Amino acid sequence: MLNEYELRQLVSQSDWQAYHRIRRTELFERRGRVGVYNETHPDEHEANNRPFLLLFEGHYIGTVRLDYVPPDLGIIRLFAIDGPVQRLGHGRNFLSLLEGRAKSLGIATFEANSAPEAVGFWRQQSFEMIDEAREFPLLRRRLNSN
């Protein structure tokens, strides 16, 4: 099943357009934060930050930015699955592919700042709560070494 997926670093203008559309729609506008999303935020182009798209059967369905903090931390930023295909297992598969990529970069631990309504997803993926009092709770998981 994972062979139907592609984890792609953004290379083309259409990649960037899909990336921003999914993030803006799912993480900002659907949460009432219209007009807040910034496509030109400088963090998108920092050397240690890697934006990715998830494709399923050739269609853009998800986004994430993985920020590498030496020596071995990967911070998952703005993880999103496009609305029409949410709750179909894509997020779990996306995270699995991202973990493989992270390991190849020397990342041993993931952290995720979660929307409160998404904490259940992260806990299902074996993330532990680190700080629930934040506006976006912080969760963490050590990656398997296999």
N, C-alpha and C positions, 0 to 999 in steps of 0.2 A: 504494500500500500504506500509506503514512503517513496517508492519510485515514481508515483504520480505527482510528487511535490518537488519544487525547486526553491531553494533558499538562494536569493540573488542579491549581490551587492548592486547598488544602483549605478547604471552605466549610461542610460539614454534619457533623453528628455521625457519620453513616455513613462519610463520608470519613475522619475521624480514626480511627474504629474499624478500617477497612481498613488504613490507614497503619500503625498500631501493630501490628496482627496480623501483617502481612507482615514488618515489621522484626523484631519479637520472635521470630517463628518462624524466619525465614531467617538472620538475622544473630546471633542469640543462642542460641536453644534448639537448633538443628541443629548448633551448634558447642560444645555442652555447657555453655553459659553460662545455665543455667536460674535464674530468679529474679533476674537481674541487670538486665534491661531496665527503664528508668524512663520511663513514659509522661508524667510531669509534669516532665521535665527543663526548666529555664528556657530553654535554648538554642532550644527549639522555637518560642518566642514572641519572640525578639529581633527588633528592627526590620529588621535587614539579613539575616535568615535566612528563606528561603522553602521551606516543605515542599511537595512535589508528589507526586501520584499519577499513575501511568501507567494508562490504561484502554485495553483492546483490545476492540473490538466491544462496548463498554459494560460490560466486566468489569474490576474492579480487578486489576492484575497486577504492579505495581511501585511502588516508593517511592524517593524521594531527598529530601535537603534541600540546597538550594543556599545557601551562606553567601556573601554579598557583602562583600568587603573592599576598600574604596576605595583607589586610584581605579579599578582594573580587574581585580581578582582574584575568581574564583568558586571556592569550595572545595566539592567534591562530597562530601557526607556520607551515609553509610549507604545507598548505592545497592543496591537489591535487586530481584530478580525472584522472584515467587512460585514455589515449588518445582515444582508440576505443569507450569509452562510455561517452565521454564528450558531453555537451549540450543536455542531455536527462532528466534533472531535478535531477540527483543524488546529485549534490552539494547542492542544496536547502534542500533535505532530509537529507543529511549528517549533515548540519549545525543544523537542527532541532533536530536530535539525540544528537549532541554534546551539544546543549543548555540544554537538559534534564540532561545529565551527569554533566555538569558544575553546574547547580543549586543544584544537590545533593552534590556537593563539597563546596557549599557556595559561588559560584561565582555569582556576580551580574552584572558585566560589562565585555564585550568582547572587546579586541583590536586585530586588524589584520594589519600586515605589508603586503601590497599588491604589487604584480607585477603591473606596470602601466597599462598593458593591461587587468588586472582583476578587476580594480576599479569599473567598471560597475556592475559586479556581486555583490560586497559587498554593493554598493549603493542600488541595487534591494532588498537586504536583510535588509534594513533600517539602515545600518551603515552610520555614518556621518564622513565626512572628517575632520581630525584633523590637519594633516600636509601633504600637497600635494607636497611640495618642496623637500622632501626626495627622495632618489633613489628608495625606496620602500615606497610609501605613507602610512601614518598611518590613520586608520579608527577606529571608536569606536561605540559601541551600548550597551545601558543598556538592560538587559534581563527582560522580563516580569516577574512579581512576581506571576503569577497564577500557 
